[in-house]
């Protein structure tokens, strides 16, 4: 299939699951000439690139190493990009590994670093360099507004202050509370969605939005669960039982939601899209209709400020990005 444009897209966590499937669907659509697969492990990334090449018949996949819990790794990866990106899908994440509350070198929990902070440094450096020309999609989750039937409690805050959000980011929120994996994950996704909405207001010329893939089979999200639980969920519950009950769908459908985030301009910048109230599959709707926090500019700004306490060097002080010349011939860095 011949490429119809010179557009490039970058996908984090692209070697398995949703990220890999998003890459496959975007490649088959034919609208991108280069797809960057950002992976923590370059060997698995190369394997995924080879597999995607066979599946799509296109040689457009470039692997770049990026560990989102290591901000220096993110900054180094930026220097390997060859020109501007049209779009980006910030897919990498998970529940934080075996030690979700352990702190990274930047003082944030592993679960926050892998889902949000690394993506903050990635996207905001691209924006500072004018190296993103159209769309960025952050992968969200219905956990950000709670899912009662899946025993995911809704994140709730006393006053939505910067300090309260900082306590989530550095893990001190759970110092006097019993740790709940799903609550911690939901809080992180909640803050990520608020950050994206805040950033969208600062960059009205771009589409910056959060989209949940829904409860999807075949993802790598359960890799940190015990082997028995992981096996039952991945091989029985997610692919068969939950879809039959209307509370899950296949990998292709979850990825299609994210692809729609990139390609469907009816999905508006600044909005967090996920399933309808009480659902984890089905049509995408604006989550501000369920939790008003998501459309509150003050709460969005508090999340933005809390996150930026942990970004030690602002974008203007980061390592230089590659020389980028836009369609108008203007060079930027």
Secondary structure as UniProt FT lines:
FT   STRAND          8..12
FT   TURN            13..15
FT   HELIX           17..29
FT   STRAND          34..39
FT   HELIX           42..56
FT   STRAND          61..65
FT   TURN            68..69
FT   HELIX           71..78
FT   TURN            79..80
FT   STRAND          85..90
FT   HELIX           97..99
FT   TURN            100..101
FT   TURN            105..106
FT   HELIX           110..112
FT   HELIX           113..117
FT   HELIX           118..128
FT   TURN            129..130
FT   STRAND          132..140
FT   HELIX           142..145
FT   HELIX           148..150
FT   HELIX           162..169
FT   HELIX           172..174
FT   TURN            175..176
FT   HELIX           181..202
FT   TURN            204..205
FT   STRAND          207..212
FT   TURN            217..218
FT   TURN            221..224
FT   HELIX           227..232
FT   HELIX           233..241
FT   HELIX           242..244
FT   TURN            245..246
FT   HELIX           251..263
FT   TURN            265..266
FT   TURN            269..270
FT   STRAND          272..274
FT   TURN            277..278
FT   STRAND          285..286
FT   HELIX           287..289
FT   HELIX           292..295
FT   HELIX           297..308
FT   HELIX           315..317
FT   STRAND          324..325
FT   TURN            327..328
FT   STRAND          331..332
//
